[in-house]
Amino acid sequence: MGCGRLNTHGYHIQSIWAEAGERSLCTFSPASWHTALPGYVYGGLLASVIDCHATGTAAAIVHHANRDSAYPRFVTASLTVDFLKPTPLAPFEVEGRVASREGHRMVIACTLSAGDEVTVRGRVTVVEITQKGWPHRIPSGSTAAGTP
């Protein structure tokens, strides 16, 4: 639905590093059809962007730690979202930080802010794909169809 740089219908979020790799950030501009009530973003989109940002954050962490050209693939094992306030239909920012890491599993804690106000908190447990038959690592710059 949302993730994957090669998904033509995806969100195409750009997660970046801030503060020497201590946190990741992305900005997303919701479209007019991403509404629940007039003027507010619907919760499913907010949860989905948090999910995409968390899996991308985990992949980038492992990629940078290994200093290789391939990005590992992660899937969501658990997603918890707390909606604190309605999020206005305007660009918002998601910040991710590693809360814990054990082997191929990480927990990414996220906050979603509209302006200076935190409106959503998320906690995403992600797991690196290592099963035989699954694409384990995607080379940087890959344009293979169907690879996120």
C-alpha positions, 0 to 999 in steps of 0.5 A, a space after each residue: 500500500 504505502 512502502 517501497 521506493 519502487 511502488 508507483 502508488 506508494 507514499 514515497 517518503 524520504 527518511 533522513 538521518 538527524 543528529 549523527 544517526 540518533 533519530 530519523 525524520 520524514 515529512 509527508 504531505 497528505 492529499 485532499 482525499 486522506 481525510 476523515 473529517 473535513 480538514 483532518 487526516 484519517 488514522 489509517 494513513 497516519 499509522 501507515 506512514 509511521 509503519 513505512 518510516 519505521 521499516 525504512 529506519 531499521 533498514 537504514 540502521 543496518 545498512 549503515 552499520 554494515 557499510 555495504 551497498 545492500 539494504 536489508 528488508 524488514 517487515 512489521 511484527 507489531 504496530 501500536 498507535 496512540 492517537 493523541 489529537 486530531 492531525 490537521 490536513 497539512 504536512 506533518 513530520 515523523 521522527 523515529 528512534 531505536 527503542 531496542 534491538 535484539 538480533 534481527 528484531 528492532 523496536 522503533 519508537 515514533 512521534 508524528 507532529 503537525 507543526 509543533 504539536 505531537 498528535 500521534 505516537 507509534 511503536 513498531 516492532 520490525 523483523 529483518 527478513 532472513 527466510 529462504 526464498 524471500 529477497 533478503 537484501 535489495 541492492 542500492 539503486 535497484 530497479 527490479 519490478 516488484 521490489 519495495 
